[in-house]
């Protein structure tokens, strides 16, 4: 467990009153300052329970957790000053205008500078004059994001942060995440959107049935991914040699084929070096497919 972790869970568990099964069971993980951690899993896997427990909205059945070195239960009130939080289902004050809402949130958690709040409003193109209840889901999400970021917290806990945002606003959000990382903030993101995770996360944890089944860095996921190449040979393709190292081969004709290789590519290039290759094209790695494959194998290993 990282000594410099800003978020640290140690065998954290939650079982709701009257329930036979744990919603969260024995989860241990650590997230460092300047790191963006993606907490991934299907609906009902335990993501929201973990976040609610971290924020002391519900108390753990067993285990412990700290944020910035402080206990999530004992130091809960003080900790909320250090945290920016975005709920998965945001409940805003519908009768308030955007300005009234942000002023109210600023009275609870004063921003370091007014200029930073104004910058966020400008970047997200948020209309502060209208009542929040009159806004679309995407425009309401903008205000939920602004209130989470506007006091420049040490820790950000975000549940499905890009929900409802159009592509342009999603880009602004990803830029904001990178800026927060650079200033040393610790970011914990719950999501089932792999494209979102791929854009911003350094590391991901996979949760299933309330248990953390695996952790992986994005770079490790890429390194272990299946790499697909389309090859053209001057003569007949060496199918026998290639079948020994490829996970899949689709032969188009005797000198043209497509193959996939997992992990290390040195054996493939050693074969190619012995033959006349006239054309080589590599297809982009499909990380969503690799994530699903990795997640499935991680689940099987823990059953």
Rosetta blueprint (number, residue, H / E / L):
1 X L
2 X L
3 X L
4 X L
5 X E
6 X E
7 X E
8 X E
9 X E
10 X E
11 X E
12 X E
13 X E
14 X E
15 X L
16 X L
17 X L
18 X L
19 X L
20 X L
21 X L
22 X L
23 X L
24 X E
25 X E
26 X E
27 X E
28 X E
29 X E
30 X E
31 X E
32 X E
33 X L
34 X L
35 X L
36 X E
37 X E
38 X E
39 X E
40 X E
41 X L
42 X L
43 X L
44 X L
45 X L
46 X L
47 X H
48 X H
49 X H
50 X H
51 X H
52 X H
53 X H
54 X H
55 X L
56 X L
57 X L
58 X L
59 X L
60 X L
61 X L
62 X E
63 X E
64 X E
65 X E
66 X E
67 X E
68 X L
69 X L
70 X E
71 X E
72 X L
73 X L
74 X L
75 X L
76 X H
77 X H
78 X H
79 X H
80 X L
81 X L
82 X L
83 X E
84 X E
85 X E
86 X E
87 X L
88 X L
89 X L
90 X L
91 X L
92 X L
93 X L
94 X L
95 X L
96 X L
97 X E
98 X H
99 X H
100 X H
101 X H
102 X H
103 X H
104 X H
105 X H
106 X H
107 X H
108 X H
109 X L
110 X L
111 X L
112 X L
113 X L
114 X H
115 X H
116 X H
117 X H
118 X H
119 X H
120 X H
121 X H
122 X H
123 X H
124 X L
125 X L
126 X L
127 X L
128 X L
129 X L
130 X L
131 X E
132 X H
133 X H
134 X H
135 X L
136 X L
137 X H
138 X H
139 X H
140 X H
141 X H
142 X H
143 X H
144 X H
145 X H
146 X H
147 X H
148 X H
149 X H
150 X L
151 X L
152 X L
153 X L
154 X L
155 X E
156 X E
157 X E
158 X E
159 X E
160 X L
161 X L
162 X L
163 X L
164 X L
165 X L
166 X L
167 X H
168 X H
169 X H
170 X H
171 X H
172 X H
173 X H
174 X H
175 X H
176 X H
177 X H
178 X H
179 X H
180 X H
181 X H
182 X H
183 X L
184 X L
185 X L
186 X E
187 X E
188 X E
189 X E
190 X E
191 X E
192 X L
193 X L
194 X H
195 X H
196 X H
197 X H
198 X H
199 X H
200 X H
201 X L
202 X L
203 X E
204 X E
205 X E
206 X E
207 X E
208 X E
209 X L
210 X L
211 X E
212 X E
213 X E
214 X E
215 X E
216 X E
217 X E
218 X H
219 X H
220 X H
221 X H
222 X H
223 X H
224 X L
225 X L
226 X E
227 X E
228 X E
229 X E
230 X E
231 X E
232 X E
233 X E
234 X L
235 X L
236 X L
237 X L
238 X L
239 X H
240 X H
241 X H
242 X H
243 X H
244 X L
245 X L
246 X L
247 X L
248 X E
249 X E
250 X E
251 X E
252 X E
253 X E
254 X L
255 X L
256 X E
257 X E
258 X E
259 X E
260 X E
261 X E
262 X E
263 X L
264 X L
265 X L
266 X H
267 X H
268 X H
269 X H
270 X H
271 X H
272 X H
273 X L
274 X L
275 X L
276 X L
277 X E
278 X E
279 X E
280 X E
281 X E
282 X E
283 X L
284 X L
285 X L
286 X L
287 X H
288 X H
289 X H
290 X H
291 X H
292 X H
293 X H
294 X H
295 X H
296 X H
297 X H
298 X H
299 X H
300 X H
301 X H
302 X L
303 X L
